[in-house]
Amino acid sequence: MSSAEQANPQGLSRPLVIVCGLLTLLGTGAFFAGIMGEHPETAWRAYHINFLYFGGIAQGAMVLVCIFTVVGAKWPGTVKRLAESFTAWVPISFALAILGFFGKEHIFEAWLTEDMGFKAGWLSVGRVFGADLAIFGVLAVLATIYLYHSLRPSLNGAADSATGLAKGFLTKWTSNWQGDDVEQIHAERVMGRVAPITLWIFAFGFTLIGFDQVMSITPHWFSNLFGTFFSWGCFLSAIAATTVLAAMNNNHPQIGPEITTPRLHDLGKMCFAFSVVWMYMFWSQYLVIWYGNMPEETVFFEARLGPVFLMDADAWNLANWNFSVERLMETPWAPICMVVWACCWIIPFFGLLGQKAKKTPCFVGSVAFILLFGLWLERNVLIWPSFSPEDRFAWLGFTQIAIALGFLGAFVLVQQVFSKVVPSIVVPKSS
């Protein structure tokens, strides 16, 4: 048996690198200017949201490739490599999690300053950051091990055509080469062990991350399903990002032929189906909280959806539901929540119903991009109303947008460096 793929290091696009670099500098400058200014809390909260969003894409992509490994999927081909290119951010997320510790008083001020009673042991700095950093750290180690063994069988000889840092990196990753067959068998054995462990740790770990990093910001509110809802959003964002990348590379001279219509169709089906699951999870939380109608449960939804989607004490009959667009618009965050629903469920559902839509690169890529934006907006809606329930524009502003663009620039730059240089996205060997 021989390696079916061969890495082919390529140069980076200079214009793209310049744009990503400028965005990264803009975001970094805005962040440090913000934390040293009059309102450091704004910078830290924007940092926290984007840390969770982009870290979620990276870890969700790791989950996707691990699922491919566990089930023995043969159809993904280069799609698996596209997803892997996002996972290079996973170790960086661990470093960013450590940095986020220094802004804890601006993000978790509620449980840091209040007497939490019986929750004090659970919502403590040692427990929250100790557990969460351990989760991020273990996932970073597992991602590195997986990527090394996934890519190594295709890297033999890649260092010969590489230069600079890439050459040194590829030389190190292919040292003590044992032959194509041996390397492939060993890599599959290691990945077969690492993948299920990663899935288990993600399932439990990112559920806890959702509880600690998001739900605890409103410490008296709770939902048993919220952690699953949060981690599912990470997985869905990774699928959407992979679909966008596949659509963008449809005409690539090497990767393009591997982005076949059936593969694009499968990505479109996943965007369609899993966006429905995302909405189902939201509905499952909302329905239970709606009919329970207990203040400690409804406070989270009231800050975001307002009274329009909650029942008055004497209005248990749906016939008495006083819904109107005017009431909806009067609630600060409700219109933005409607945009989130449209981007994350309505547009993917109706836009990707037909087969042709899923097979058309431009269309399925556009829908996936809208889905990605909706999930970013959702992360903002999950967090900002807890701090500014009356200010629907708290998520907007130079500092907030600059930090988001900085994260985007850094994320794309890391993805490009990993996929094109150290090492490149592997493609089938030419005959």
C-alpha positions in Angstrom: 0.0 0.0 0.0 1.3 3.5 -0.8 0.3 7.0 0.1 -2.5 8.1 -2.1 -1.7 11.8 -1.6 1.3 14.0 -2.0 1.9 17.4 -0.4 2.9 20.1 -2.7 4.1 23.3 -0.9 3.0 26.5 -2.5 3.7 30.2 -2.0 1.2 32.4 -0.2 -0.8 35.0 -2.0 1.0 38.3 -1.2 -2.2 40.4 -1.4 -4.1 38.1 0.9 -1.2 38.0 3.4 -1.0 41.8 3.4 -4.8 42.1 4.0 -4.7 39.5 6.8 -1.7 41.1 8.4 -3.3 44.6 8.3 -6.5 43.2 9.8 -4.6 41.4 12.5 -2.7 44.6 13.4 -5.9 46.6 13.4 -7.5 44.1 15.8 -4.5 43.9 18.0 -4.2 47.6 18.2 -7.9 48.1 18.9 -7.8 45.5 21.6 -4.8 47.0 23.5 -6.1 50.5 23.0 -9.4 49.4 24.4 -8.2 47.7 27.5 -6.0 50.7 28.3 -8.8 53.1 27.6 -11.9 54.3 29.6 -14.0 51.2 28.8 -11.7 48.1 28.9 -14.8 45.9 29.4 -15.8 46.5 25.8 -12.5 45.2 24.4 -12.4 42.2 26.7 -16.0 41.2 25.8 -15.4 41.6 22.1 -12.3 39.5 22.6 -14.2 36.8 24.5 -16.9 36.5 21.8 -14.4 36.2 18.9 -12.2 33.8 20.9 -15.1 31.5 21.4 -16.3 31.9 17.8 -13.1 31.2 15.9 -12.0 28.6 18.5 -15.3 26.9 17.9 -14.8 26.7 14.2 -11.3 25.2 14.6 -12.4 22.7 17.2 -15.6 21.9 15.3 -13.4 21.2 12.2 -11.3 18.8 14.4 -14.5 17.0 15.3 -15.5 16.8 11.7 -12.3 15.1 10.6 -12.3 12.8 13.6 -15.8 11.7 12.7 -14.6 10.9 9.2 -11.9 8.8 10.8 -14.1 7.0 13.2 -16.7 6.0 10.7 -14.1 5.2 8.0 -15.6 7.7 5.5 -14.1 7.5 2.0 -16.1 10.2 0.3 -14.6 13.4 1.8 -11.2 13.2 -0.1 -9.7 16.7 -0.2 -12.7 18.0 1.8 -11.1 16.4 4.8 -7.9 18.3 4.1 -9.9 21.6 3.8 -11.4 21.0 7.2 -8.0 20.1 8.7 -6.6 23.4 7.6 -8.8 25.1 10.1 -7.6 23.0 13.0 -4.2 24.7 13.0 -6.0 27.3 15.1 -6.8 24.9 17.9 -3.4 25.3 19.7 -3.7 29.0 19.3 -7.0 28.9 21.0 -5.3 27.4 24.0 -2.9 30.4 24.1 -5.8 32.8 23.7 -7.7 31.1 26.5 -4.7 31.9 28.8 -4.8 35.5 27.7 -8.5 35.7 28.4 -7.8 34.9 32.1 -6.6 38.4 32.6 -9.9 39.9 31.5 -12.0 37.8 33.8 -13.2 40.7 36.0 -14.8 42.3 32.9 -16.4 39.1 31.6 -17.4 37.2 34.7 -18.0 40.1 37.0 -21.5 38.8 38.0 -20.2 35.7 39.8 -16.9 37.3 40.8 -18.6 40.1 42.7 -21.8 38.5 44.0 -22.3 36.0 46.8 -23.2 32.9 44.8 -24.2 30.8 47.8 -24.3 27.1 47.0 -22.8 27.9 43.5 -19.7 29.5 45.0 -17.6 26.3 44.8 -18.7 25.7 41.2 -18.4 29.3 40.0 -14.9 30.0 41.3 -11.8 31.2 39.4 -9.8 28.0 40.3 -12.6 25.6 39.1 -13.7 27.5 36.0 -10.3 28.4 34.6 -8.5 25.3 35.8 -11.1 23.0 34.1 -11.5 25.0 31.0 -7.8 25.6 30.4 -7.2 21.8 30.9 -9.9 21.1 28.3 -8.4 23.6 25.8 -4.9 22.2 26.5 -5.8 18.5 26.1 -7.7 19.3 22.8 -4.7 21.2 21.5 -2.4 18.3 22.2 -4.7 15.8 20.6 -5.2 18.0 17.5 -1.4 18.3 17.1 -0.9 14.6 17.4 -3.8 13.9 14.9 -2.6 16.4 12.3 1.0 15.1 12.5 -0.1 11.6 11.8 -2.7 12.5 9.2 -0.3 14.6 7.2 3.0 12.7 7.6 2.4 9.9 5.1 1.9 12.5 2.3 5.0 14.6 3.2 7.8 12.4 1.9 9.8 14.5 -0.5 7.8 17.7 0.1 10.8 19.3 1.8 12.8 19.1 -1.5 10.6 21.8 -3.1 10.1 23.9 0.0 12.1 26.9 1.2 12.8 28.8 4.4 10.8 27.8 7.5 8.6 25.5 5.6 11.6 23.4 4.5 12.8 23.0 8.1 9.3 22.2 9.3 8.8 19.5 6.6 12.2 18.1 7.2 11.5 17.7 10.9 8.1 16.1 10.3 9.5 13.5 7.9 12.6 12.5 9.9 13.2 8.8 10.4 11.0 7.9 7.4 10.1 4.2 7.5 8.6 3.9 4.0 5.2 4.8 2.6 3.5 1.6 3.6 4.8 1.6 7.1 4.1 5.2 7.6 0.5 4.9 6.3 -0.3 2.0 8.5 1.2 3.6 11.6 -0.6 6.9 11.0 -4.0 5.2 10.5 -3.5 3.2 13.8 -2.7 6.4 15.8 -5.5 8.4 14.2 -7.9 5.6 15.0 -7.0 5.9 18.6 -6.9 9.7 18.9 -10.1 10.4 17.0 -12.6 8.8 19.4 -10.8 10.2 22.4 -11.0 13.7 20.8 -14.8 13.2 20.2 -15.4 12.2 23.8 -13.4 15.1 25.2 -15.1 17.5 22.9 -18.6 16.2 23.8 -18.1 16.6 27.5 -15.5 19.4 27.5 -17.1 21.9 25.1 -20.4 21.3 26.9 -18.6 22.5 30.0 -17.0 25.4 28.1 -20.5 26.5 27.1 -21.7 26.4 30.7 -18.6 28.2 32.0 -17.7 30.7 29.3 -21.3 31.7 28.3 -24.0 30.6 30.6 -22.2 31.6 33.8 -22.2 35.3 32.6 -25.8 35.2 33.6 -25.0 33.1 36.7 -28.6 32.7 38.0 -29.9 31.4 34.7 -29.5 27.7 33.8 -30.4 25.3 31.0 -29.2 21.8 30.9 -29.2 21.7 27.1 -27.3 24.9 26.7 -23.8 23.3 26.6 -24.9 20.9 23.9 -26.5 23.8 22.0 -23.2 25.8 22.2 -21.0 23.0 21.1 -23.3 22.1 18.3 -23.0 25.7 17.0 -19.2 25.1 16.9 -19.7 22.0 14.8 -22.1 23.7 12.5 -19.8 26.6 12.0 -17.0 24.3 11.0 -19.1 22.6 8.4 -20.2 26.0 7.0 -16.6 27.2 6.9 -15.5 24.0 5.1 -18.3 24.5 2.6 -17.2 28.1 2.0 -13.6 27.0 1.5 -14.6 24.2 -0.9 -16.7 26.5 -3.0 -13.9 29.1 -3.1 -11.4 26.4 -4.3 -13.8 25.0 -6.9 -11.7 26.4 -9.7 -8.3 25.8 -8.1 -6.0 24.0 -10.6 -5.0 21.3 -8.1 -7.8 21.2 -5.5 -10.7 22.1 -7.9 -11.0 18.8 -9.6 -11.3 17.1 -6.2 -14.2 19.4 -5.2 -16.6 17.1 -7.1 -20.3 17.7 -7.5 -21.1 14.8 -5.2 -18.8 16.1 -2.5 -20.2 19.6 -2.8 -23.7 18.1 -2.6 -22.8 16.2 0.6 -21.5 19.5 2.2 -24.7 21.2 1.2 -26.8 18.4 2.8 -24.8 18.7 6.0 -25.4 22.5 6.1 -29.1 22.0 5.5 -29.6 19.1 8.0 -27.4 20.4 10.8 -28.9 23.9 10.7 -32.2 22.2 11.3 -30.7 20.4 14.3 -29.4 23.8 15.6 -32.9 25.2 15.5 -34.3 22.1 17.0 -31.9 22.4 20.0 -32.9 26.0 20.4 -36.6 25.1 20.3 -36.1 22.3 22.8 -34.6 24.8 25.3 -37.2 27.5 24.6 -40.2 25.2 24.8 -39.3 23.8 28.2 -38.5 27.2 29.6 -41.7 28.7 28.0 -44.1 26.3 29.6 -42.2 26.3 32.9 -42.4 30.1 33.0 -40.1 30.4 36.0 -38.3 33.7 36.5 -34.9 32.1 37.0 -35.3 30.3 33.6 -37.0 33.0 31.5 -34.6 35.9 32.4 -32.1 34.8 29.6 -34.8 34.7 26.9 -36.5 37.9 28.1 -33.3 39.9 27.7 -33.0 38.7 24.1 -36.5 38.0 22.8 -38.6 40.2 25.1 -42.1 39.6 26.3 -43.3 38.8 22.8 -42.0 35.2 23.0 -42.9 34.7 26.7 -46.3 34.1 28.3 -47.9 36.3 30.8 -49.1 34.6 34.0 -52.7 34.7 32.8 -52.0 34.0 29.1 -51.6 30.2 28.9 -53.9 30.0 25.9 -52.1 30.7 22.6 -55.2 32.6 21.5 -54.2 35.3 23.9 -50.7 35.6 22.6 -50.2 39.3 21.9 -47.7 39.2 19.1 -47.0 42.2 16.9 -44.1 43.6 14.9 -44.3 46.8 17.0 -43.8 44.9 20.2 -41.0 42.9 18.6 -39.2 46.0 17.5 -39.5 47.6 20.9 -37.4 44.8 22.5 -33.8 45.9 22.0 -32.3 42.5 21.0 -35.3 40.8 19.4 -34.7 42.1 15.9 -31.1 40.9 16.0 -32.3 37.5 17.2 -34.6 37.4 14.2 -31.6 38.0 11.9 -29.8 35.1 13.6 -32.8 32.8 13.0 -32.9 33.9 9.4 -29.2 33.3 8.8 -28.8 30.1 10.8 -32.1 28.3 9.9 -34.5 30.0 7.5 -32.1 30.8 4.7 -30.2 27.5 4.9 -33.5 25.5 5.1 -35.3 27.1 2.1 -32.1 27.9 0.2 -30.8 24.4 0.2 -34.0 22.4 -0.2 -33.3 21.4 -3.8 -30.5 19.3 -5.1 -29.3 21.8 -7.7 -28.8 24.5 -5.0 -26.5 22.1 -3.0 -24.5 21.3 -6.2 -23.9 24.9 -7.3 -20.6 26.1 -5.8 -21.5 29.8 -5.8 -24.9 29.3 -4.3 -24.1 26.7 -1.6 -21.0 28.7 -0.7 -23.0 31.9 -0.3 -25.6 30.2 1.9 -22.8 28.7 4.0 -21.2 32.1 4.3 -24.6 33.6 5.5 -24.7 30.7 8.0 -21.2 31.5 9.3 -22.2 35.1 9.8 -25.4 34.2 11.5 -23.4 32.0 14.0 -21.0 34.8 14.7 -24.0 37.1 15.3 -25.4 34.4 17.6 -22.3 34.4 19.7 -22.8 38.1 20.1 -26.4 37.6 21.1 -25.6 35.0 23.6 -23.2 37.3 25.5 -23.8 41.0 24.9 -27.4 41.2 26.3 -26.1 39.8 29.6 -24.1 43.0 30.0 -26.2 45.5 28.0 -29.9 44.4 27.9 -31.1 47.8 26.8 -28.5 48.6 24.2 -29.1 46.7 21.0 -26.0 48.2 19.4 -23.6 47.1 22.2 -22.0 44.6 19.7 -21.3 47.4 17.2 -18.6 50.0 17.5 -15.1 50.6 16.2 -13.4 48.5 19.0 -15.8 45.6 18.6 -15.7 45.4 14.8 -11.9 46.0 14.7 -11.3 43.1 17.2 -13.5 40.8 15.2 -11.7 41.7 12.0 -8.4 41.2 13.7 -9.4 37.6 14.7 -10.6 37.0 11.2 -7.3 38.2 9.7 -5.3 36.1 12.1 -7.5 33.0 11.6 -7.3 33.2 7.8 -3.6 33.8 7.9 -3.0 30.7 10.0 -5.2 28.7 7.8 -3.4 29.8 4.7 0.1 29.2 6.1 -0.9 25.8 7.3 -2.7 24.7 4.1 -0.2 26.1 1.5 3.2 26.2 3.2 3.7 23.9 6.2 2.4 21.7 4.8 0.2 22.4 1.8 -3.3 20.9 1.4 -2.5 17.5 -0.1 -3.9 16.4 -3.4 -3.9 13.0 -5.1 -0.6 11.9 -6.7 -0.4 12.5 -10.4 0.0 9.3 -12.3 
